[in-house]
Amino acid sequence: MDDCAEDPAYLKKDSSVIGLLDLPHDILAQIIDHLVSRCEALNPCKPCLENIEERKCSLASLRQLRLVNRALSRIVVPRLFHSLQIHQPSDAQELLEDWSKLLPHAPDYSNQICPVRCIRFPAIWVKRSSQSYDDSLWNYVAQHDVMFDAPIHATVFSAPNEGETVMGMSSTQIFTNRSASSEMDEGPPLIHPPVDMGGHPFDQRSPEGASIVPAETCSMDQVVDLLRLLGEHVGQLHLVLVNSFTFPPDLLEVIRRMENLHSLHIVYKQSAELPYGLYQTDTLIKLLKHTPRLKFLSINHPNLPDFTGSGIHLSRVYCLSLAGVQHGSSVGVNSLCKLVKSTVKILEVNGNLSSWDSFRPVLENLESNLEVLSTNLKPMLDSIRQITFPRLTLLALNDLRPERLLEPGIGEAPQHSITWPLLNNVRVLVSNGRYAQMQWLSAIEHWSHLRSFLPEEHWSKFDPLGLFHKLKDVVVQDTSHCTFSTEPLPQKFKRLGHKCHLFKYINIQTLVELNELIKKMDTTPRKCSQFPNADSDIE
């Protein structure tokens, strides 16, 4: 097939290619997949107007293919509407109008016409009673001494590079034709690339939630209406609430009926661009009562309610992610972890703490079952390093300098290393963060300097990772900040006796997939090919 035939815009302009419609369904599907990949390859992050305009044209043409006939519609729609991200009220209204007219007249819409499996709302604002959108936020700030993020007006493009995969799953996104952008809270990547109804590229590397809030936000009424219309088969739901935090009865009722919902992501954000709206943290308890089928729960909020005696049953949650943890969060975090202590195997905790003492019950409740621990809290690791976690095989450090964790175990000589039971069974160490690669290069150089003070007979035994008795692989986020080293990081790790794999980005789903891989290592010989999205492996 020549280049012009591969361009979606060409299908629109030239009727000579209409013969494509006579091809078998499987062949047509492969062609559409190829066109989708071409659109993905047109990276909107590149500051090239010609590139961006070409992307806009291709996406518009690709969407119009669904109007040609029913065969193409059934191929295109599942690929473009499997996952939706809705920023603006106008986007929500457009979906409501289009799909409300379509669905009642489609007896097979459940599987064919309505393929939505994931919905993301990056900015929801819920006003207080008798409150207008233009109420002064600064009066509230002056009265309540609230600290907000500084308003951000710059356009930001931040998206995964083309063609990346996370354990075999596509991480490249499809974007529509607007220029504003917004980072989204982190969730498991989807097999089908999400479509952003507002044209905002989203960044799966940002676990802390949206950092740019649109001037307009979706109302809770629109959220409820869309979930009522399109939520029957939705498995993943992302709710980012800005300057407000509440889950009204109508939303609770809709979510109660979403029997396929298995992944819930809730983020609370503050912004100086919006008034302070309705704030009811206790409604989170009511929400979780309506989601007994959850397997993945992610909450980013600094002040969780007390879940003790709430009657919540989360017997299927195996992955729990908590962000925004502060000293005042201890009661809510401890009580929530107690609810899921019998099932949670993967725990991610990020926040800002100088002491972990009040949070010790979190890890004590999960000690026997925990397989993966991810954190940016050095105080937490220090407080639990003498606790043995029999099943903990993966430890992830988020924006933590590796020498801060490992250096206390080096001692004056290798044989004097301190023992940390916490690390006894860890087989994969993950280092995630904006400067992860640079931090490891710096740490290894530092350890090499320390080794120079040891007697030469100890050089071959010197291993700064000796605290990890079973460590096999180190996974590091690949960044562009490391330009001072002439030797690749994997090669440096090879000299230390470990394999290093560089990943373009790392999120909670990466850890889930790596955990499954570790389990297979016991029965299947380990090969480098088992790290399919690693940019650099050293045999």
C-alpha positions as CSV (number, residue, x, y, z in Angstrom):
1,M,0.0,0.0,0.0
2,D,1.5,3.4,-1.0
3,D,1.8,6.3,1.4
4,C,-1.3,8.2,0.2
5,A,-3.5,5.1,0.7
6,E,-2.3,4.9,4.3
7,D,-3.4,8.4,5.2
8,P,-6.8,8.6,6.7
9,A,-7.3,12.0,5.1
10,Y,-6.9,10.3,1.7
11,L,-9.9,8.0,2.4
12,K,-12.0,11.1,2.7
13,K,-10.8,12.9,-0.4
14,D,-10.6,10.1,-3.0
15,S,-13.4,7.8,-3.7
16,S,-11.2,5.4,-5.6
17,V,-10.2,3.7,-2.4
18,I,-13.8,2.8,-1.6
19,G,-12.9,-0.7,-2.8
20,L,-11.3,-1.1,0.6
21,L,-14.8,-1.5,2.0
22,D,-15.2,-4.8,0.1
23,L,-12.3,-6.4,2.1
24,P,-13.0,-8.9,4.8
25,H,-13.7,-7.6,8.3
26,D,-10.3,-8.8,9.7
27,I,-8.4,-7.0,7.0
28,L,-10.3,-3.8,7.4
29,A,-9.6,-4.0,11.2
30,Q,-5.9,-4.3,10.5
31,I,-5.9,-1.3,8.2
32,I,-7.8,0.8,10.8
33,D,-5.3,-0.3,13.4
34,H,-2.5,0.8,11.1
35,L,-4.1,4.2,10.6
36,V,-4.6,4.6,14.3
37,S,-0.9,3.9,14.9
38,R,0.0,6.5,12.2
39,C,-2.0,9.1,14.1
40,E,-0.3,8.1,17.4
41,A,3.1,8.6,15.7
42,L,2.3,12.2,15.0
43,N,3.5,13.5,18.4
44,P,1.7,16.6,19.5
45,C,4.5,17.4,21.9
46,K,6.8,18.4,19.0
47,P,6.8,22.2,18.4
48,C,6.2,21.8,14.7
49,L,3.0,23.4,13.4
50,E,3.0,21.2,10.3
51,N,3.2,18.1,12.4
52,I,0.3,19.2,14.6
53,E,-1.9,20.2,11.6
54,E,-1.2,16.8,10.0
55,R,-2.3,15.1,13.2
56,K,-5.5,17.1,13.4
57,C,-6.4,16.2,9.8
58,S,-5.7,12.6,10.3
59,L,-7.7,12.2,13.4
60,A,-10.7,14.1,12.0
61,S,-10.7,11.9,8.9
62,L,-10.4,8.8,11.1
63,R,-13.4,9.7,13.1
64,Q,-15.4,10.4,10.0
65,L,-14.8,6.8,8.8
66,R,-17.4,5.7,11.4
67,L,-20.1,7.5,9.3
68,V,-19.3,5.6,6.1
69,N,-21.2,2.4,6.8
70,R,-22.0,0.0,9.6
71,A,-19.0,-2.2,9.0
72,L,-16.5,0.6,9.4
73,S,-18.5,2.0,12.3
74,R,-18.2,-1.3,14.2
75,I,-14.4,-1.2,13.6
76,V,-13.7,2.4,14.3
77,V,-16.0,3.1,17.3
78,P,-14.5,0.5,19.7
79,R,-11.0,1.9,19.0
80,L,-11.9,5.5,19.5
81,F,-14.5,5.3,22.3
82,H,-13.2,2.5,24.5
83,S,-11.8,5.2,26.8
84,L,-13.0,8.8,27.2
85,Q,-11.5,11.8,28.9
86,I,-13.9,14.7,29.4
87,H,-12.7,18.1,30.4
88,Q,-15.2,20.7,29.3
89,P,-18.9,21.1,29.9
90,S,-19.3,21.4,26.2
91,D,-17.6,18.0,25.6
92,A,-20.0,16.4,28.2
93,Q,-23.0,18.1,26.6
94,E,-22.0,16.9,23.1
95,L,-21.7,13.3,24.3
96,L,-25.0,13.5,26.1
97,E,-26.8,14.8,23.0
98,D,-25.2,12.4,20.5
99,W,-25.5,9.2,22.5
100,S,-28.9,9.9,24.0
101,K,-30.3,10.0,20.4
102,L,-28.4,6.9,19.3
103,L,-28.7,4.4,22.1
104,P,-32.5,4.1,22.4
105,H,-32.7,3.0,18.7
106,A,-29.9,0.4,18.9
107,P,-30.9,-3.0,20.4
108,D,-27.4,-4.2,20.3
109,Y,-25.8,-1.0,21.7
110,S,-24.5,-2.8,24.9
111,N,-21.7,-4.5,23.0
112,Q,-21.5,-2.7,19.6
113,I,-22.6,0.9,19.8
114,C,-21.5,1.7,23.4
115,P,-18.0,0.3,23.8
116,V,-17.0,2.7,26.7
117,R,-15.0,0.9,29.3
118,C,-13.2,3.8,31.0
119,I,-14.3,7.4,31.7
120,R,-12.0,10.1,33.1
121,F,-13.2,13.4,34.5
122,P,-10.0,15.5,35.1
123,A,-11.8,18.4,36.6
124,I,-15.1,18.4,38.5
125,W,-16.3,21.3,40.6
126,V,-19.3,21.0,42.9
127,K,-20.7,24.4,44.1
128,R,-22.2,25.0,47.5
129,S,-25.9,25.9,47.8
130,S,-26.7,29.4,46.6
131,Q,-23.1,29.8,45.3
132,S,-22.2,31.2,41.9
133,Y,-19.2,30.2,39.8
134,D,-17.7,33.7,40.2
135,D,-17.7,33.8,44.0
136,S,-14.4,35.2,45.4
137,L,-12.0,32.4,46.3
138,W,-9.6,34.9,47.9
139,N,-12.2,35.9,50.5
140,Y,-12.3,32.2,51.5
141,V,-8.5,32.0,51.6
142,A,-8.3,35.1,53.8
143,Q,-10.8,33.7,56.3
144,H,-9.6,30.1,56.4
145,D,-5.9,30.5,55.7
146,V,-6.0,27.9,52.9
147,M,-2.9,27.3,50.8
148,F,-3.6,26.7,47.1
149,D,-1.4,25.8,44.2
150,A,-0.3,28.9,42.2
151,P,-2.5,29.4,39.1
152,I,-0.9,28.1,35.9
153,H,-1.7,29.7,32.6
154,A,1.0,28.2,30.3
155,T,0.2,25.6,27.8
156,V,2.0,22.3,28.7
157,F,2.5,19.3,26.4
158,S,3.5,16.2,28.3
159,A,2.8,12.8,26.9
160,P,4.4,9.4,26.7
161,N,6.7,8.8,23.7
162,E,5.3,7.0,20.7
163,G,5.4,3.2,20.6
164,E,6.1,2.6,24.2
165,T,4.6,-0.4,25.9
166,V,4.1,-1.3,29.6
167,M,4.5,-5.1,29.9
168,G,3.1,-5.5,26.3
169,M,0.3,-3.0,26.6
170,S,0.2,0.1,24.4
171,S,1.0,3.3,26.2
172,T,0.7,5.7,23.3
173,Q,-2.4,8.0,23.4
174,I,-4.7,9.4,20.7
175,F,-5.2,13.1,20.9
176,T,-7.8,15.4,19.4
177,N,-7.3,18.8,18.0
178,R,-7.1,21.4,20.8
179,S,-3.9,22.7,22.2
180,A,-4.5,23.0,26.0
181,S,-3.2,20.1,28.1
182,S,-3.7,18.6,31.5
183,E,-1.8,15.9,33.4
184,M,-4.0,13.2,34.8
185,D,-4.0,11.1,37.8
186,E,-2.2,7.8,37.4
187,G,-4.1,4.6,36.6
188,P,-3.6,1.3,34.9
189,P,-3.0,1.9,31.2
190,L,-5.6,0.6,28.7
191,I,-5.3,-1.8,25.9
192,H,-7.2,0.7,23.7
193,P,-5.8,4.2,23.5
194,P,-8.0,6.7,25.3
195,V,-9.7,9.5,23.3
196,D,-9.7,12.9,25.0
197,M,-12.9,14.7,24.1
198,G,-11.3,18.1,24.8
199,G,-8.0,17.5,23.1
200,H,-5.9,17.5,26.2
201,P,-2.9,15.1,26.1
202,F,-2.7,13.2,29.3
203,D,0.4,11.9,31.1
204,Q,0.2,8.5,32.7
205,R,3.4,9.3,34.6
206,S,1.7,11.8,37.0
207,P,0.3,9.9,40.1
208,E,-0.5,13.1,42.0
209,G,-3.4,14.2,39.7
210,A,-4.2,17.1,37.5
211,S,-1.8,20.0,37.8
212,I,-3.6,22.3,35.4
213,V,-7.3,23.0,35.9
214,P,-9.3,24.2,32.9
215,A,-11.2,27.5,33.2
216,E,-14.4,25.5,32.9
217,T,-15.1,22.2,34.7
218,C,-17.7,19.5,34.5
219,S,-20.6,19.7,36.9
220,M,-21.6,16.8,39.0
221,D,-24.9,16.7,37.2
222,Q,-23.1,16.1,33.9
223,V,-21.0,13.4,35.5
224,V,-24.1,11.6,36.7
225,D,-25.9,11.9,33.4
226,L,-22.9,10.6,31.4
227,L,-22.4,7.6,33.8
228,R,-26.1,6.9,33.6
229,L,-26.0,6.9,29.8
230,L,-22.6,5.2,29.1
231,G,-21.6,3.6,32.4
232,E,-23.1,0.1,32.0
233,H,-19.9,-1.6,31.0
234,V,-17.4,0.9,32.4
235,G,-14.7,-0.8,34.4
236,Q,-12.4,2.1,35.2
237,L,-13.6,5.5,36.6
238,H,-11.4,8.5,37.3
239,L,-12.9,11.4,39.3
240,V,-10.7,14.5,39.9
241,L,-12.6,17.0,42.2
242,V,-11.3,20.6,42.2
243,N,-11.8,22.8,45.3
244,S,-14.7,20.5,46.3
245,F,-15.1,17.0,47.5
246,T,-18.5,15.3,47.7
247,F,-20.4,12.4,46.2
248,P,-24.1,13.3,46.1
249,P,-26.9,10.7,46.3
250,D,-27.5,10.7,42.5
251,L,-23.9,9.8,41.8
252,L,-24.0,7.1,44.5
253,E,-27.0,5.5,42.9
254,V,-25.5,5.5,39.4
255,I,-22.2,4.0,40.7
256,R,-24.1,1.3,42.6
257,R,-25.6,0.1,39.3
258,M,-22.1,0.0,37.6
259,E,-21.7,-3.8,38.1
260,N,-18.5,-3.9,36.0
261,L,-16.7,-1.2,37.9
262,H,-13.4,-2.7,39.2
263,S,-11.0,0.3,39.2
264,L,-11.8,3.6,41.0
265,H,-9.5,6.6,41.1
266,I,-10.4,9.6,43.2
267,V,-8.2,12.8,43.3
268,Y,-8.7,16.0,45.3
269,K,-7.0,19.1,43.8
270,Q,-6.8,22.7,44.8
271,S,-6.7,25.6,42.4
272,A,-6.7,29.4,42.7
273,E,-8.7,29.5,39.5
274,L,-12.0,28.3,41.1
275,P,-14.1,29.2,44.1
276,Y,-14.1,26.8,47.0
277,G,-17.1,24.5,46.6
278,L,-18.9,21.8,48.5
279,Y,-16.7,19.8,50.8
280,Q,-18.0,16.6,52.4
281,T,-15.4,13.9,53.1
282,D,-17.8,11.7,54.9
283,T,-19.6,11.0,51.6
284,L,-16.5,9.0,50.6
285,I,-17.6,6.3,53.1
286,K,-21.0,6.1,51.3
287,L,-19.3,5.9,47.9
288,L,-17.2,2.9,49.0
289,K,-20.2,1.1,50.4
290,H,-21.5,1.0,46.8
291,T,-18.4,-0.4,45.2
292,P,-17.9,-3.9,46.7
293,R,-16.5,-5.3,43.5
294,L,-13.5,-3.0,43.4
295,K,-10.1,-4.6,42.8
296,F,-8.1,-1.4,42.3
297,L,-8.6,1.7,44.6
298,S,-6.6,4.9,44.3
299,I,-7.3,7.9,46.5
300,N,-5.4,11.2,46.5
301,H,-6.6,13.2,49.5
302,P,-4.8,14.7,52.5
303,N,-7.7,14.1,55.0
304,L,-9.5,10.8,54.7
305,P,-12.4,10.1,57.1
306,D,-12.4,7.4,59.8
307,F,-13.6,4.2,58.2
308,T,-13.9,2.3,61.5
309,G,-17.3,0.8,61.9
310,S,-18.4,2.1,58.5
311,G,-19.7,-1.3,57.3
312,I,-17.7,-1.1,54.1
313,H,-16.8,-4.4,52.5
314,L,-13.9,-4.3,50.1
315,S,-13.1,-7.9,50.0
316,R,-11.6,-7.9,46.4
317,V,-9.2,-4.9,46.6
318,Y,-5.7,-6.2,45.8
319,C,-4.1,-2.9,44.8
320,L,-4.4,0.2,47.0
321,S,-2.8,3.5,46.1
322,L,-2.8,6.4,48.6
323,A,-1.4,9.9,47.8
324,G,-1.3,13.2,49.5
325,V,-0.7,11.5,52.9
326,Q,0.1,14.0,55.7
327,H,0.3,13.8,59.4
328,G,-3.4,14.4,59.8
329,S,-4.2,11.5,57.6
330,S,-3.2,8.7,60.0
331,V,-6.7,7.8,61.3
332,G,-8.2,7.6,57.9
333,V,-5.3,5.8,56.3
334,N,-4.9,3.3,59.1
335,S,-8.7,2.5,59.2
336,L,-8.8,2.1,55.4
337,C,-5.9,-0.3,55.4
338,K,-7.4,-2.3,58.1
339,L,-10.5,-2.9,56.0
340,V,-8.5,-4.4,53.1
341,K,-5.7,-6.1,55.1
342,S,-6.7,-9.6,54.1
343,T,-6.7,-9.0,50.3
344,V,-4.2,-6.1,49.5
345,K,-1.0,-7.3,47.9
346,I,0.1,-4.1,46.3
347,L,0.4,-0.9,48.3
348,E,1.5,2.6,47.1
349,V,1.8,5.4,49.6
350,N,3.1,8.9,48.7
351,G,2.9,12.1,50.7
352,N,4.9,14.4,52.9
353,L,5.8,13.1,56.3
354,S,8.7,13.7,58.7
355,S,7.7,10.7,60.9
356,W,5.9,7.5,60.3
357,D,5.2,6.5,63.9
358,S,1.5,7.2,63.8
359,F,1.2,5.2,60.5
360,R,2.9,2.0,61.7
361,P,-0.4,0.1,61.9
362,V,-0.7,0.5,58.1
363,L,2.2,-1.9,57.4
364,E,1.6,-4.1,60.4
365,N,-1.9,-4.8,59.1
366,L,-0.5,-5.8,55.7
367,E,2.7,-7.5,56.8
368,S,1.7,-11.1,56.0
369,N,0.2,-10.5,52.5
370,L,2.1,-7.5,51.0
371,E,4.0,-8.4,47.8
372,V,4.7,-4.9,46.4
373,L,5.5,-1.7,48.3
374,S,5.9,1.7,46.5
375,T,6.6,4.9,48.4
376,N,8.4,8.3,48.4
377,L,8.5,8.3,52.3
378,K,12.0,7.6,53.7
379,P,10.6,7.8,57.3
380,M,8.3,4.9,56.5
381,L,11.1,2.7,55.3
382,D,13.2,3.5,58.3
383,S,10.5,2.6,60.7
384,I,9.7,-0.8,59.2
385,R,13.2,-1.9,58.1
386,Q,13.4,-4.4,61.0
387,I,10.0,-6.0,60.1
388,T,10.1,-9.1,57.9
389,F,7.7,-9.1,55.0
390,P,7.7,-12.8,53.9
391,R,6.1,-12.1,50.5
392,L,7.5,-8.7,49.7
393,T,9.4,-9.2,46.4
394,L,9.2,-5.8,44.8
395,L,10.2,-2.4,46.3
396,A,9.7,0.8,44.5
397,L,11.4,4.1,45.4
398,N,9.6,7.2,44.2
399,D,11.9,10.2,44.1
400,L,14.1,8.8,46.8
401,R,17.9,8.9,46.4
402,P,19.1,5.3,46.5
403,E,22.1,5.9,48.7
404,R,19.7,7.2,51.4
405,L,18.2,3.8,51.6
406,L,21.2,1.6,51.0
407,E,24.2,3.5,52.5
408,P,23.5,2.6,56.1
409,G,24.1,-1.0,55.2
410,I,27.5,-0.6,53.6
411,G,29.4,-0.2,56.8
412,E,33.2,-0.1,56.9
413,A,33.6,-3.3,54.9
414,P,31.2,-5.7,53.1
415,Q,31.2,-8.2,55.9
416,H,30.0,-5.6,58.4
417,S,26.8,-4.8,56.5
418,I,23.7,-4.1,58.5
419,T,20.8,-6.5,58.1
420,W,17.4,-5.2,57.1
421,P,14.7,-7.9,57.3
422,L,12.5,-5.6,55.2
423,L,14.7,-6.3,52.1
424,N,15.4,-10.0,52.6
425,N,13.0,-11.3,49.9
426,V,13.0,-8.3,47.5
427,R,13.9,-9.5,44.0
428,V,13.1,-6.4,41.9
429,L,14.1,-2.9,43.0
430,V,12.3,-0.1,41.1
431,S,13.5,3.5,41.1
432,N,10.9,6.0,39.8
433,G,11.1,9.8,39.5
434,R,12.2,12.7,37.4
435,Y,15.8,12.3,38.3
436,A,16.0,8.6,39.0
437,Q,18.6,7.7,36.4
438,M,20.8,10.6,37.4
439,Q,20.5,9.7,41.1
440,W,21.6,6.1,40.4
441,L,24.6,7.3,38.4
442,S,25.6,9.6,41.2
443,A,25.1,6.9,43.8
444,I,27.2,4.4,42.0
445,E,30.0,6.9,41.6
446,H,29.8,7.6,45.3
447,W,30.0,3.9,46.1
448,S,33.0,3.5,43.8
449,H,34.7,6.3,45.8
450,L,33.9,4.5,49.0
451,R,35.3,1.2,47.6
452,S,38.6,2.9,47.0
453,F,39.2,3.2,50.8
454,L,38.8,-0.6,51.2
455,P,41.7,-3.1,51.0
456,E,42.1,-4.4,47.5
457,E,41.1,-7.9,48.5
458,H,37.6,-6.7,49.4
459,W,37.0,-5.0,46.1
460,S,35.4,-8.0,44.4
461,K,33.1,-8.5,47.3
462,F,31.9,-4.9,47.6
463,D,28.3,-4.7,46.7
464,P,26.3,-1.6,47.8
465,L,23.1,-3.6,47.1
466,G,24.2,-6.3,49.5
467,L,21.2,-5.6,51.8
468,F,19.0,-7.3,49.2
469,H,19.8,-11.0,49.6
470,K,17.7,-12.1,46.6
471,L,17.9,-9.0,44.3
472,K,18.0,-9.9,40.6
473,D,16.9,-6.9,38.6
474,V,16.8,-3.1,39.0
475,V,14.3,-1.1,37.0
476,V,15.0,2.6,36.6
477,Q,13.0,5.3,34.9
478,D,14.9,6.5,31.9
479,T,15.2,10.3,31.8
480,S,16.9,12.8,29.6
481,H,18.6,14.5,32.5
482,C,21.7,12.3,32.5
483,T,24.1,13.7,30.1
484,F,27.3,13.7,32.2
485,S,28.0,9.9,32.1
486,T,29.7,8.3,29.2
487,E,28.9,4.7,30.4
488,P,25.3,3.5,30.3
489,L,23.7,2.8,33.6
490,P,22.9,-0.8,32.8
491,Q,26.6,-1.4,32.1
492,K,27.5,0.1,35.5
493,F,25.0,-2.3,37.2
494,K,26.4,-5.2,35.3
495,R,29.8,-4.6,37.0
496,L,27.9,-4.7,40.3
497,G,26.4,-8.1,39.4
498,H,22.9,-7.0,38.7
499,K,20.7,-6.4,35.7
500,C,19.3,-2.9,35.0
501,H,16.4,-2.1,32.8
502,L,15.5,1.4,31.7
503,F,11.8,2.2,31.4
504,K,10.5,5.4,29.7
505,Y,7.9,5.8,32.5
506,I,6.7,3.8,35.5
507,N,3.3,3.8,37.0
508,I,1.3,1.6,39.4
509,Q,0.3,-0.7,36.5
510,T,3.9,-1.3,35.7
511,L,4.4,-2.6,39.3
512,V,1.3,-4.8,38.9
513,E,2.7,-6.4,35.8
514,L,6.2,-6.7,37.2
515,N,4.7,-8.5,40.2
516,E,3.1,-11.0,38.0
517,L,6.4,-11.5,36.2
518,I,8.2,-12.2,39.4
519,K,5.7,-15.0,40.2
520,K,6.5,-16.6,36.8
521,M,10.2,-16.5,37.5
522,D,9.8,-19.4,39.9
523,T,8.5,-21.7,37.2
524,T,10.0,-20.1,34.0
525,P,13.6,-19.3,33.3
526,R,14.0,-15.6,33.4
527,K,15.0,-13.8,30.2
528,C,15.5,-10.2,29.4
529,S,12.7,-10.4,26.9
530,Q,10.3,-10.6,29.9
531,F,10.9,-6.8,30.3
532,P,9.3,-5.8,26.9
533,N,9.3,-2.0,27.5
534,A,12.9,-1.8,28.8
535,D,15.0,0.4,26.6
536,S,18.2,-1.0,27.8
537,D,19.0,-4.5,29.0
538,I,22.5,-5.9,29.6
539,E,22.8,-9.7,29.1
